[in-house]
Amino acid sequence: MSRAGSAEYVADASRRVERVYGALARVYDGFFDWALGPGRTYAVSQLMPQSGERILEIGVGTGLTLPHYPVGCNVVGIDISEPMLDRARRRLVGLQHANVRLENMDARAITYGDGEFDKVLAPYVISVVPDPARVMAEIARVCRPGGTVIVLNHFQSAFPPLAAIEHLLTPLSTWVGFRLDLPIVTVKGTPGLRLVRTKRVNLFGLWHLLEFRRV
């Protein structure tokens, strides 16, 4: 595929993701959080947000993580879907929460400077974006040296028969906003990030939490 063709493909995929999650905004919490909620809660606990820290959440969605951030943190949550962000803003009303700023932003081009955040959380977003390597590069860029990055995601199985099934089903899964066959090396190999640990989370351990340090 030519560079122009590749760029057009990524742009089309990005628009599809925006449409899909705009449509899912009203039902996302009930439809997905029963399975994904435990991993999300655990990920924030392992991020260990502290008062005074600046935290970036990639793909904040409807704001399901926001009640878990302690008062005193400065949190920026970004998402490409405005309907999802509208629900996140409503979630903040009356909530005793950290200082939260919600922005409509493409994670492939984060508008913040190098090293601006102490910690970055990316829950269930890397298999959603059309250019995961570029998003990971942006995450590494905006996290300060020594900072923490946590990625929570489903990755292609290391068991070949299951991996083959995931690959076959990915053309269908992309129409509901994510891919099943993303290789874990896409995340593990990000320049500037050193993998500290991995842990299986959620139902049957089908999702992974990866914790990195920014070098």
Summary of the structure (lengths in Angstrom):
residues: 215
radius of gyration: 16.4
end to end distance: 33.7
largest distance: 50.3
contacts: 694
relative contact order: 0.15
helix: 42%
strand: 24%
